[in-house]
Amino acid sequence: MSRERRIAIVTTSRADYGHLRSLIRAIQADRRLELRLLVSGSHLDPARGESVRDIEADGAPIWRRLPIQAGGDDERAALVTVGNAVLAVAPILAEDPPDVLVVLGDRSEILAFGLAALMLRIPLAHIHGGEVTGGAIDESIRHALTKLATYHFVATAVYAENVIQLGEDPARVFTVGAPGLDGLDDLPELSRAELLAGFGLDAGRPTALVSFHPVTTEGRASAAAQADAILAAIAKAGLQAVLTGAGADAHGGLVDARFAAAAAAQPDRYCFRPHLGRTLFVNCLRRLDLMIGNSSSGIIEAPSFGLPVVNVGDRQRGRLRAANVLEAAPADASLAAAISTALDAGFRARCRLAVNPYAASGPQSCGERIKEILATVSLGGDVVKKRFRRLDGQHA
């Protein structure tokens, strides 16, 4: 019997772990495969909610913990974190390389793991490539990972075309849907009253879930101004809000400080949580009245619950979106108008009929489909060598 195929998966934040969870479980259940889970980034940061505890609670075996977070909350600290990631992962992958390394998305520190795989000739599998988010540096990082990757698992046919347009071989591009949608219905359900009581808020008042991250192409002043604009619009609309912590981007701490201060000053209107965890977050999507911010979860997961989403600013510009998403500029008037529409009964009825463009087709879950491909695809020989494929089908 041949040895188990060793599949290493990198997770550096609460955001990517939610999307990787079903794949991790599928690999664990397959006797042909050995899971090697590398946990790093904000998972290990108490200031960001120490979401490694979610992984531990799921019973996923952690192969290596790699602390990489640099002190500080600016672009320099983000860059140092990327350098720390290279230094942390290089000896581990060099001494005991897996058969394939799996990464997801577009966070800056993920680029370090992709570079390590390239330099050490380890096949790289990238999930959620080909997507367009013109308002963030994530766009460049995502496409850079596409060029580093051997195999690509994309969410939609449009994104498959984008990856192929970057010169990748269509035979190595698999349209599988968004793995973060797997298992949403399997999570424990809370009633609206239970959920809001846990946040210290009134179940009888309209309530927003707010998930806002700094726009990494715009800087500190923009992050502060947009966070303040969201709080002002919520107050003007008479809403309550569950405020979540920003991701570990430059100036994310500034956003958190604004939200924490609002919750401290008005605990009957706001509840701030640096990290909700998957179960609470999904119940917010299921039970609350609308979502406000610029998180990809408003684009990818929220349509599955028919939740109205007010997408603020440019961070998600270019991503495919369902009919539940409203666009708003980060200014009071635009936000106020979008919030009013999101609360309108007619619009809410249309949201409940929204078709999620990221949902997988067919009976298999997305995680199962990715696992089966990873279990059977070629990983040996010169598979890491790539040729640039032109749109006419010829190789350059």
KEKE-3310 file (N, C-alpha, C; in steps of 0.2 Angstrom, whole numbers, plus 5000, padded with zeros to 4 digits):
npx = (5004:5003:5011:5002:4996:5002:4995:4996:4989:4987:4982:4978:4969:4953:4945:4949:4949:4936:4932:4940:4936:4928:4935:4946:4940:4936:4948:4953:4944:4948:4957:4967:4974:4985:4983:4991:4991:4994:4995:4993:4997:4984:4976:4984:4984:4980:4974:4967:4957:4961:4958:4962:4957:4945:4948:4954:4943:4935:4942:4952:4968:4982:4997:5008:5011:5014:5019:5019:5015:5019:5022:5012:5002:5001:5006:5020:5021:5013:5020:5032:5027:5024:5037:5041:5034:5039:5052:5048:5041:5050:5061:5053:5045:5056:5063:5054:5044:5028:5017:5008:5004:4991:4983:4972:4964:4969:4976:4990:5000:4999:5005:5018:5019:5016:5027:5037:5033:5035:5049:5054:5050:5037:5021:5008:4992:4979:4965:4950:4955:4956:4947:4940:4944:4945:4947:4957:4973:4973:4969:4980:4989:4981:4981:4995:4997:4990:4999:5009:5004:5001:4989:4972:4957:4942:4929:4918:4913:4916:4927:4936:4938:4945:4957:4963:4965:4976:4986:4986:4985:4970:4967:4971:4963:4949:4932:4923:4914:4911:4920:4917:4903:4899:4891:4884:4871:4872:4877:4874:4858:4852:4839:4832:4829:4838:4850:4852:4850:4862:4871:4867:4857:4842:4829:4818:4821:4827:4842:4859:4872:4889:4903:4918:4932:4948:4952:4964:4971:4970:4973:4976:4968:4957:4952:4948:4938:4928:4924:4918:4908:4900:4895:4889:4878:4871:4867:4858:4849:4842:4846:4851:4867:4878:4895:4909:4926:4940:4949:4966:4973:4983:4980:4968:4967:4964:4951:4944:4946:4938:4925:4925:4925:4913:4904:4906:4902:4889:4881:4868:4865:4876:4886:4902:4913:4928:4930:4918:4917:4912:4899:4891:4893:4887:4874:4871:4870:4859:4849:4849:4844:4850:4866:4881:4895:4911:4915:4920:4911:4898:4896:4898:4893:4881:4871:4865:4857:4847:4850:4849:4862:4872:4885:4899:4909:4925:4931:4927:4925:4921:4919:4908:4891:4876:4858:4855:4863:4867:4875:4885:4892:4905:4899:4888:4875:4873:4875:4864:4853:4855:4854:4840:4834:4838:4830:4817:4802:4798:4811:4817:4810:4813:4827:4826:4824:4835:4848:4863:4878:4890:4887:4890:4888:4879:4879:4889:4899:4908:4921:4923:4924:4936:4945:4944:4950:4963:4967:4969:4975:4990:5005:5019:5035:5038:5028:5027:5033:5028:5020:5017:5001:4993:4979:4974:4976:4988:5005:5017)
npy = (4994:5011:5025:5038:5052:5068:5082:5099:5112:5129:5141:5157:5166:5171:5172:5165:5152:5149:5146:5135:5125:5114:5107:5103:5094:5085:5080:5074:5063:5055:5041:5039:5051:5062:5075:5090:5104:5120:5133:5150:5168:5180:5171:5167:5178:5187:5200:5200:5191:5178:5167:5154:5145:5142:5132:5123:5119:5113:5101:5099:5093:5102:5104:5113:5128:5144:5159:5175:5188:5205:5219:5233:5244:5247:5250:5246:5237:5227:5223:5218:5207:5199:5196:5189:5178:5171:5168:5160:5149:5143:5134:5123:5118:5115:5105:5095:5092:5094:5085:5093:5110:5120:5135:5149:5162:5179:5186:5196:5189:5176:5176:5174:5161:5155:5159:5152:5139:5139:5141:5130:5120:5114:5108:5120:5123:5134:5142:5151:5160:5172:5181:5198:5212:5228:5238:5236:5230:5217:5212:5212:5203:5191:5188:5187:5175:5166:5165:5159:5147:5129:5122:5127:5132:5138:5149:5152:5151:5163:5167:5157:5159:5171:5167:5158:5168:5174:5166:5153:5135:5128:5115:5114:5121:5122:5123:5125:5131:5140:5136:5140:5140:5128:5117:5127:5126:5116:5121:5125:5132:5148:5157:5173:5180:5174:5176:5190:5193:5188:5197:5208:5216:5223:5212:5217:5228:5234:5227:5228:5219:5223:5223:5228:5233:5240:5249:5244:5251:5264:5270:5277:5288:5287:5274:5278:5288:5281:5272:5280:5286:5275:5272:5284:5283:5272:5276:5287:5280:5274:5261:5246:5238:5224:5225:5219:5214:5221:5214:5208:5219:5233:5247:5241:5240:5253:5255:5245:5251:5263:5256:5249:5260:5266:5256:5255:5268:5268:5256:5250:5252:5247:5232:5227:5215:5207:5195:5184:5170:5156:5150:5160:5170:5166:5164:5177:5181:5174:5179:5193:5210:5216:5218:5228:5235:5230:5217:5202:5192:5197:5197:5184:5174:5179:5180:5167:5167:5176:5189:5207:5217:5231:5237:5245:5257:5254:5242:5229:5230:5225:5212:5197:5198:5195:5198:5203:5213:5230:5245:5257:5273:5279:5289:5300:5303:5294:5281:5282:5281:5269:5260:5263:5257:5244:5241:5241:5233:5227:5226:5217:5206:5203:5200:5188:5179:5179:5172:5163:5167:5160:5147:5130:5118:5103:5087:5085:5092:5107:5106:5093:5090:5097:5090:5077:5080:5084:5072:5064:5070:5074:5075:5074:5072:5084:5093:5105:5114:5126:5132:5147:5150:5156:5166:5161:5148:5143:5139:5151)
npz = (5000:4996:5003:5014:5006:5009:5015:5017:5025:5026:5038:5043:5049:5056:5045:5034:5040:5042:5029:5025:5033:5030:5021:5028:5037:5028:5023:5035:5036:5026:5023:5014:5015:5024:5035:5038:5047:5047:5058:5060:5060:5064:5071:5082:5090:5104:5105:5093:5096:5097:5089:5087:5096:5091:5081:5089:5097:5087:5085:5076:5072:5075:5066:5066:5075:5071:5076:5070:5070:5069:5080:5081:5070:5057:5039:5039:5049:5044:5033:5039:5046:5035:5031:5043:5042:5031:5037:5047:5041:5032:5037:5042:5031:5022:5029:5031:5019:5013:5002:4995:4996:5003:5001:5004:4997:5000:5009:5015:5022:5017:5005:5008:5012:4999:4992:4998:4995:4981:4980:4986:4978:4980:4976:4975:4980:4977:4983:4979:4969:4955:4958:4959:4967:4967:4976:4985:4991:4991:4979:4971:4978:4977:4964:4962:4969:4961:4951:4957:4960:4957:4956:4954:4963:4960:4963:4954:4937:4930:4937:4935:4921:4923:4929:4920:4910:4915:4911:4915:4914:4908:4912:4924:4932:4943:4945:4959:4968:4983:4997:5010:5011:5014:5025:5033:5037:5046:5058:5076:5079:5085:5093:5088:5100:5109:5104:5103:5117:5122:5117:5125:5119:5113:5107:5101:5093:5077:5070:5066:5059:5059:5050:5046:5037:5036:5021:5011:5001:5004:5017:5034:5038:5030:5035:5048:5046:5038:5047:5057:5049:5047:5060:5063:5053:5058:5070:5066:5059:5069:5073:5082:5084:5081:5083:5074:5076:5066:5053:5053:5046:5041:5051:5056:5070:5073:5068:5077:5089:5088:5087:5099:5108:5105:5109:5122:5126:5123:5128:5127:5113:5106:5103:5105:5098:5097:5091:5084:5082:5073:5074:5081:5072:5060:5065:5067:5054:5050:5059:5061:5055:5045:5036:5037:5030:5024:5022:5014:5018:5017:5004:5000:5009:5015:5005:5005:5016:5013:5018:5019:5013:5015:5007:5009:5002:4992:4994:4991:4977:4961:4963:4960:4964:4973:4972:4985:4989:4992:4986:4994:4996:5007:5015:5024:5018:5007:5014:5023:5014:5008:5019:5023:5011:5013:5024:5019:5016:5004:4997:5006:5004:4991:4993:5000:4989:4983:4972:4976:4969:4972:4976:4977:4963:4961:4970:4979:4993:4993:4999:4999:4986:4983:4991:4985:4972:4976:4982:4971:4960:4949:4958:4957:4949:4936:4939:4945:4936:4925:4910:4901:4896:4882:4877:4865:4866:4864:4869:4877)
capx = (5000:5007:5010:4997:4998:5003:4992:4997:4984:4989:4976:4981:4964:4946:4941:4951:4947:4929:4931:4944:4934:4925:4941:4950:4936:4935:4954:4953:4940:4950:4962:4973:4977:4987:4982:4996:4988:4999:4991:4998:4994:4980:4974:4988:4985:4975:4971:4962:4952:4964:4953:4965:4953:4939:4951:4955:4936:4933:4946:4957:4975:4987:5003:5013:5009:5019:5018:5022:5012:5023:5019:5011:4995:5002:5009:5026:5020:5010:5026:5036:5023:5025:5044:5042:5031:5044:5057:5045:5039:5055:5064:5048:5044:5062:5065:5049:5040:5022:5016:5005:5003:4985:4982:4966:4962:4973:4979:4997:5005:4998:5010:5025:5019:5016:5034:5041:5032:5039:5057:5056:5047:5031:5015:5004:4985:4976:4957:4947:4958:4953:4942:4942:4943:4949:4948:4962:4980:4972:4969:4987:4991:4977:4984:5002:4997:4988:5005:5014:5001:5001:4982:4967:4951:4939:4922:4913:4915:4919:4934:4940:4941:4951:4963:4965:4967:4982:4991:4986:4982:4963:4966:4973:4958:4943:4927:4920:4910:4914:4919:4914:4896:4898:4889:4881:4865:4873:4879:4868:4854:4850:4833:4834:4830:4844:4856:4853:4851:4869:4874:4865:4853:4834:4827:4813:4823:4831:4849:4863:4879:4894:4909:4921:4939:4952:4953:4971:4974:4968:4977:4974:4963:4951:4949:4944:4932:4923:4921:4914:4902:4895:4892:4884:4873:4868:4863:4853:4843:4839:4848:4856:4872:4884:4901:4914:4933:4942:4954:4973:4976:4985:4974:4963:4966:4960:4943:4942:4946:4932:4919:4925:4923:4905:4900:4907:4898:4881:4880:4861:4865:4881:4890:4908:4916:4934:4929:4912:4917:4908:4892:4888:4893:4882:4867:4869:4868:4852:4843:4848:4840:4855:4873:4884:4902:4914:4918:4918:4905:4892:4896:4898:4889:4875:4865:4862:4852:4843:4851:4851:4869:4875:4892:4902:4916:4928:4935:4924:4923:4922:4916:4901:4886:4869:4853:4854:4869:4867:4881:4885:4898:4906:4896:4881:4869:4873:4874:4857:4849:4856:4851:4833:4832:4839:4825:4811:4799:4799:4818:4819:4807:4818:4833:4825:4824:4842:4852:4870:4882:4895:4885:4892:4882:4879:4877:4895:4901:4914:4926:4923:4926:4943:4948:4945:4955:4969:4969:4970:4979:4997:5009:5026:5038:5039:5021:5028:5035:5022:5021:5012:4996:4990:4971:4973:4977:4995:5010:5021)
capy = (5000:5017:5030:5043:5059:5073:5088:5104:5118:5135:5146:5163:5171:5168:5173:5159:5146:5147:5143:5129:5120:5108:5104:5100:5089:5080:5077:5070:5057:5051:5037:5040:5057:5065:5082:5094:5110:5125:5139:5156:5175:5183:5166:5167:5185:5188:5206:5198:5186:5172:5162:5147:5142:5139:5127:5118:5117:5109:5095:5099:5093:5107:5102:5118:5135:5149:5166:5179:5195:5210:5224:5239:5243:5251:5246:5243:5231:5222:5220:5214:5201:5194:5193:5184:5172:5168:5165:5154:5143:5140:5128:5118:5115:5112:5099:5090:5095:5090:5083:5099:5115:5123:5141:5152:5169:5185:5190:5197:5184:5170:5177:5171:5153:5154:5160:5146:5133:5140:5141:5123:5115:5110:5110:5124:5123:5140:5142:5158:5164:5174:5186:5205:5217:5233:5243:5233:5227:5210:5210:5210:5197:5186:5186:5184:5168:5162:5164:5154:5140:5124:5120:5132:5130:5144:5149:5153:5151:5169:5168:5152:5163:5176:5163:5156:5174:5176:5162:5146:5129:5126:5108:5114:5126:5118:5127:5121:5135:5143:5131:5143:5139:5121:5116:5132:5123:5111:5124:5126:5138:5152:5161:5180:5182:5171:5179:5197:5193:5186:5203:5213:5220:5222:5208:5220:5233:5232:5227:5227:5216:5227:5220:5233:5232:5246:5249:5245:5256:5271:5273:5278:5293:5284:5269:5281:5292:5277:5269:5285:5287:5269:5273:5289:5281:5268:5280:5291:5276:5271:5254:5243:5235:5220:5227:5214:5217:5221:5209:5210:5223:5240:5251:5238:5242:5260:5253:5242:5256:5267:5252:5248:5266:5267:5251:5257:5274:5266:5248:5248:5252:5243:5227:5225:5208:5207:5189:5181:5163:5154:5149:5166:5175:5163:5166:5184:5182:5171:5182:5200:5213:5218:5218:5234:5235:5229:5211:5197:5187:5200:5195:5176:5170:5183:5179:5161:5168:5182:5195:5213:5219:5237:5236:5252:5259:5251:5236:5223:5233:5220:5205:5195:5199:5193:5204:5206:5218:5237:5248:5264:5277:5280:5296:5299:5303:5287:5276:5282:5279:5262:5257:5264:5252:5237:5239:5241:5226:5225:5224:5212:5200:5201:5197:5181:5175:5180:5166:5164:5164:5156:5141:5124:5114:5095:5084:5085:5099:5110:5104:5086:5090:5099:5085:5072:5082:5084:5065:5060:5074:5072:5080:5072:5074:5091:5096:5112:5118:5129:5136:5152:5148:5162:5165:5157:5141:5141:5141:5156)
capz = (5000:4995:5009:5014:5003:5015:5012:5022:5024:5030:5040:5046:5051:5056:5039:5030:5043:5040:5022:5025:5038:5027:5017:5034:5039:5023:5023:5041:5036:5021:5025:5009:5016:5030:5036:5041:5048:5050:5061:5060:5059:5069:5075:5088:5093:5109:5103:5088:5098:5098:5086:5087:5100:5087:5078:5094:5098:5081:5086:5071:5074:5073:5065:5068:5076:5068:5078:5065:5070:5071:5084:5077:5067:5051:5034:5040:5053:5040:5029:5044:5047:5029:5032:5049:5040:5027:5041:5051:5038:5028:5040:5042:5024:5019:5032:5031:5015:5012:4995:4992:5001:5001:5004:5002:4997:4997:5014:5013:5024:5013:5000:5011:5011:4992:4990:5001:4991:4975:4981:4989:4973:4983:4973:4978:4978:4979:4983:4978:4965:4950:4960:4958:4972:4965:4981:4990:4989:4991:4972:4968:4981:4975:4957:4963:4972:4955:4947:4961:4961:4953:4955:4956:4965:4960:4965:4949:4930:4928:4940:4931:4915:4925:4931:4913:4906:4918:4908:4918:4910:4910:4915:4931:4935:4945:4947:4964:4972:4989:5003:5016:5011:5016:5032:5036:5040:5052:5064:5080:5078:5091:5091:5088:5107:5113:5101:5105:5124:5123:5116:5129:5115:5113:5102:5097:5089:5071:5072:5060:5060:5056:5049:5042:5037:5032:5014:5012:4997:5006:5023:5041:5038:5027:5040:5054:5043:5036:5053:5060:5045:5048:5067:5062:5050:5062:5075:5062:5057:5075:5073:5086:5080:5084:5079:5075:5075:5060:5051:5054:5041:5043:5054:5059:5077:5074:5068:5083:5095:5086:5088:5106:5111:5104:5113:5129:5128:5122:5128:5125:5106:5102:5107:5101:5099:5092:5087:5086:5081:5067:5076:5082:5066:5056:5068:5065:5047:5050:5063:5061:5050:5039:5037:5035:5030:5017:5022:5009:5020:5015:4997:4999:5014:5017:5001:5007:5021:5011:5022:5015:5014:5013:5005:5010:4999:4987:4996:4987:4970:4956:4965:4959:4970:4972:4973:4992:4990:4990:4986:4997:4997:5014:5016:5027:5014:5003:5019:5025:5009:5007:5025:5022:5006:5016:5029:5016:5016:4997:4995:5010:5000:4985:4996:5001:4983:4979:4971:4978:4963:4975:4979:4973:4960:4962:4977:4984:4995:4990:5003:4997:4979:4983:4994:4980:4967:4979:4983:4965:4955:4949:4962:4956:4943:4935:4940:4947:4930:4921:4904:4901:4890:4879:4876:4859:4868:4863:4875:4875)
cpx = (5004:5006:5005:5000:4997:5000:4992:4992:4986:4982:4979:4976:4958:4943:4943:4949:4940:4928:4935:4941:4932:4930:4945:4946:4936:4942:4955:4950:4943:4957:4968:4977:4980:4987:4988:4993:4993:4994:4995:4994:4990:4976:4977:4988:4979:4971:4966:4957:4954:4960:4956:4961:4947:4942:4952:4948:4933:4937:4950:4964:4979:4994:5009:5009:5015:5017:5022:5020:5018:5019:5018:5004:4996:5005:5016:5026:5017:5016:5031:5033:5024:5032:5045:5039:5035:5049:5054:5043:5045:5058:5059:5046:5050:5064:5060:5043:5033:5021:5012:5004:4996:4984:4975:4966:4968:4976:4987:5002:5005:5003:5016:5025:5019:5023:5038:5039:5035:5046:5059:5053:5041:5025:5011:4997:4982:4968:4955:4951:4954:4947:4944:4940:4947:4951:4953:4968:4979:4971:4975:4990:4988:4980:4991:5002:4994:4994:5010:5011:5001:4994:4978:4960:4947:4932:4916:4917:4919:4926:4938:4943:4946:4957:4967:4968:4974:4988:4991:4982:4975:4962:4968:4968:4952:4938:4923:4915:4914:4914:4917:4906:4894:4896:4886:4875:4866:4875:4873:4865:4852:4844:4836:4834:4836:4850:4857:4853:4859:4873:4872:4860:4846:4832:4821:4815:4827:4838:4853:4869:4883:4900:4913:4929:4942:4953:4961:4975:4973:4971:4973:4968:4956:4947:4945:4938:4927:4920:4916:4908:4897:4892:4887:4878:4868:4863:4857:4847:4840:4840:4852:4862:4877:4890:4906:4921:4935:4948:4961:4976:4979:4979:4968:4962:4963:4953:4941:4941:4940:4926:4919:4923:4915:4901:4901:4903:4891:4880:4873:4860:4870:4884:4896:4911:4922:4933:4923:4912:4912:4901:4889:4888:4887:4875:4866:4867:4861:4847:4843:4845:4844:4862:4876:4891:4905:4917:4915:4912:4899:4891:4895:4893:4882:4869:4862:4857:4847:4844:4853:4858:4870:4882:4895:4909:4918:4931:4933:4923:4926:4920:4909:4897:4879:4864:4852:4859:4867:4873:4880:4892:4899:4905:4889:4875:4868:4872:4867:4852:4849:4852:4843:4830:4832:4833:4818:4808:4799:4806:4820:4816:4811:4824:4832:4825:4831:4845:4860:4874:4888:4894:4888:4886:4884:4879:4883:4896:4907:4920:4928:4926:4934:4947:4950:4950:4962:4972:4971:4975:4986:5001:5017:5029:5039:5033:5022:5030:5028:5024:5015:5007:4993:4982:4969:4974:4984:4999:5015:5028)
cpy = (5006:5021:5035:5049:5064:5080:5093:5110:5123:5139:5151:5168:5167:5168:5167:5152:5144:5144:5137:5123:5114:5104:5100:5094:5083:5076:5072:5064:5053:5047:5037:5046:5058:5072:5085:5102:5115:5131:5145:5163:5177:5177:5165:5173:5186:5195:5205:5193:5179:5166:5155:5142:5138:5132:5121:5115:5112:5102:5094:5098:5098:5104:5106:5124:5139:5156:5170:5187:5200:5215:5230:5238:5248:5247:5243:5237:5225:5218:5216:5207:5196:5192:5188:5178:5168:5164:5159:5148:5139:5134:5122:5114:5112:5106:5093:5092:5091:5088:5089:5104:5119:5129:5144:5159:5174:5189:5191:5192:5178:5170:5174:5164:5151:5154:5154:5140:5133:5138:5133:5118:5111:5113:5114:5124:5130:5140:5150:5162:5167:5180:5193:5209:5223:5238:5241:5230:5220:5208:5208:5204:5191:5184:5184:5177:5164:5160:5159:5147:5135:5122:5126:5130:5136:5143:5149:5152:5157:5170:5162:5155:5168:5173:5161:5162:5176:5171:5155:5141:5128:5119:5108:5119:5122:5123:5123:5124:5137:5138:5134:5142:5132:5121:5122:5130:5118:5114:5125:5132:5141:5156:5168:5182:5180:5174:5186:5197:5192:5192:5209:5218:5218:5218:5212:5226:5231:5233:5225:5223:5220:5224:5224:5232:5238:5244:5250:5249:5263:5274:5274:5283:5290:5279:5273:5285:5287:5273:5274:5286:5281:5270:5278:5287:5276:5271:5284:5287:5273:5264:5252:5240:5230:5222:5222:5218:5216:5216:5212:5214:5230:5244:5248:5239:5249:5259:5250:5247:5261:5263:5251:5254:5267:5262:5253:5263:5273:5259:5246:5249:5247:5238:5226:5219:5208:5200:5186:5173:5161:5153:5155:5171:5172:5164:5173:5185:5179:5175:5189:5203:5215:5218:5225:5233:5234:5222:5206:5192:5190:5198:5188:5173:5173:5181:5172:5162:5174:5188:5201:5215:5226:5237:5243:5252:5254:5244:5230:5225:5227:5213:5204:5196:5197:5199:5207:5212:5225:5240:5255:5267:5278:5287:5295:5298:5296:5281:5276:5280:5272:5258:5257:5258:5245:5236:5239:5234:5223:5222:5218:5205:5198:5197:5189:5176:5175:5173:5168:5162:5160:5149:5135:5121:5107:5093:5085:5092:5101:5107:5096:5086:5092:5093:5079:5074:5082:5077:5062:5064:5073:5078:5079:5075:5081:5095:5104:5117:5120:5132:5141:5150:5155:5160:5161:5150:5138:5143:5146:5153)
cpz = (5000:5002:5008:5010:5008:5012:5018:5020:5029:5031:5044:5050:5052:5050:5034:5033:5042:5033:5021:5029:5035:5024:5023:5036:5034:5022:5029:5040:5030:5023:5020:5011:5023:5031:5040:5041:5051:5052:5062:5061:5065:5073:5082:5092:5098:5107:5097:5090:5099:5095:5085:5091:5097:5084:5083:5096:5093:5081:5080:5073:5071:5072:5068:5070:5075:5070:5073:5066:5073:5075:5079:5073:5060:5045:5035:5044:5049:5036:5033:5045:5041:5030:5038:5046:5035:5032:5045:5047:5034:5031:5040:5036:5021:5022:5032:5026:5014:5004:4991:4998:4999:5005:5001:5002:4996:5003:5013:5016:5021:5008:5002:5010:5004:4990:4992:4997:4984:4976:4983:4984:4976:4979:4977:4975:4981:4978:4983:4974:4959:4952:4960:4964:4971:4970:4986:4987:4988:4984:4969:4971:4979:4968:4957:4965:4966:4951:4950:4961:4956:4951:4958:4957:4965:4961:4960:4942:4928:4931:4937:4925:4917:4926:4924:4909:4909:4916:4911:4913:4913:4913:4922:4935:4936:4948:4952:4968:4978:4995:5009:5016:5014:5024:5036:5040:5046:5058:5069:5079:5085:5088:5091:5096:5110:5110:5104:5113:5126:5122:5120:5125:5115:5107:5098:5093:5083:5073:5066:5063:5056:5056:5044:5043:5034:5025:5013:5006:4999:5012:5029:5041:5036:5032:5045:5051:5041:5042:5057:5056:5046:5055:5066:5059:5054:5067:5072:5061:5063:5076:5080:5081:5084:5080:5080:5074:5068:5059:5053:5049:5044:5045:5056:5066:5078:5073:5074:5089:5094:5089:5096:5110:5111:5108:5120:5131:5127:5122:5126:5117:5103:5107:5102:5103:5095:5088:5089:5086:5076:5069:5077:5076:5061:5058:5067:5058:5046:5053:5063:5055:5044:5041:5034:5035:5024:5018:5016:5011:5018:5007:4996:5003:5014:5012:5002:5012:5019:5015:5018:5018:5011:5013:5005:5006:4993:4988:4992:4980:4965:4957:4963:4965:4968:4973:4980:4993:4988:4991:4990:4997:5004:5016:5019:5023:5010:5008:5021:5020:5008:5013:5025:5017:5009:5021:5026:5015:5009:4995:4999:5007:4994:4987:4997:4995:4980:4978:4972:4972:4966:4977:4974:4969:4961:4969:4982:4986:4992:4993:5000:4990:4979:4985:4989:4975:4970:4981:4977:4959:4955:4953:4961:4950:4942:4935:4942:4942:4927:4915:4903:4895:4888:4878:4870:4860:4867:4869:4872:4875)
residu = (MET:SER:ARG:GLU:ARG:ARG:ILE:ALA:ILE:VAL:THR:THR:SER:ARG:ALA:ASP:TYR:GLY:HIS:LEU:ARG:SER:LEU:ILE:ARG:ALA:ILE:GLN:ALA:ASP:ARG:ARG:LEU:GLU:LEU:ARG:LEU:LEU:VAL:SER:GLY:SER:HIS:LEU:ASP:PRO:ALA:ARG:GLY:GLU:SER:VAL:ARG:ASP:ILE:GLU:ALA:ASP:GLY:ALA:PRO:ILE:TRP:ARG:ARG:LEU:PRO:ILE:GLN:ALA:GLY:GLY:ASP:ASP:GLU:ARG:ALA:ALA:LEU:VAL:THR:VAL:GLY:ASN:ALA:VAL:LEU:ALA:VAL:ALA:PRO:ILE:LEU:ALA:GLU:ASP:PRO:PRO:ASP:VAL:LEU:VAL:VAL:LEU:GLY:ASP:ARG:SER:GLU:ILE:LEU:ALA:PHE:GLY:LEU:ALA:ALA:LEU:MET:LEU:ARG:ILE:PRO:LEU:ALA:HIS:ILE:HIS:GLY:GLY:GLU:VAL:THR:GLY:GLY:ALA:ILE:ASP:GLU:SER:ILE:ARG:HIS:ALA:LEU:THR:LYS:LEU:ALA:THR:TYR:HIS:PHE:VAL:ALA:THR:ALA:VAL:TYR:ALA:GLU:ASN:VAL:ILE:GLN:LEU:GLY:GLU:ASP:PRO:ALA:ARG:VAL:PHE:THR:VAL:GLY:ALA:PRO:GLY:LEU:ASP:GLY:LEU:ASP:ASP:LEU:PRO:GLU:LEU:SER:ARG:ALA:GLU:LEU:LEU:ALA:GLY:PHE:GLY:LEU:ASP:ALA:GLY:ARG:PRO:THR:ALA:LEU:VAL:SER:PHE:HIS:PRO:VAL:THR:THR:GLU:GLY:ARG:ALA:SER:ALA:ALA:ALA:GLN:ALA:ASP:ALA:ILE:LEU:ALA:ALA:ILE:ALA:LYS:ALA:GLY:LEU:GLN:ALA:VAL:LEU:THR:GLY:ALA:GLY:ALA:ASP:ALA:HIS:GLY:GLY:LEU:VAL:ASP:ALA:ARG:PHE:ALA:ALA:ALA:ALA:ALA:ALA:GLN:PRO:ASP:ARG:TYR:CYS:PHE:ARG:PRO:HIS:LEU:GLY:ARG:THR:LEU:PHE:VAL:ASN:CYS:LEU:ARG:ARG:LEU:ASP:LEU:MET:ILE:GLY:ASN:SER:SER:SER:GLY:ILE:ILE:GLU:ALA:PRO:SER:PHE:GLY:LEU:PRO:VAL:VAL:ASN:VAL:GLY:ASP:ARG:GLN:ARG:GLY:ARG:LEU:ARG:ALA:ALA:ASN:VAL:LEU:GLU:ALA:ALA:PRO:ALA:ASP:ALA:SER:LEU:ALA:ALA:ALA:ILE:SER:THR:ALA:LEU:ASP:ALA:GLY:PHE:ARG:ALA:ARG:CYS:ARG:LEU:ALA:VAL:ASN:PRO:TYR:ALA:ALA:SER:GLY:PRO:GLN:SER:CYS:GLY:GLU:ARG:ILE:LYS:GLU:ILE:LEU:ALA:THR:VAL:SER:LEU:GLY:GLY:ASP:VAL:VAL:LYS:LYS:ARG:PHE:ARG:ARG:LEU:ASP:GLY:GLN:HIS:ALA)
# end
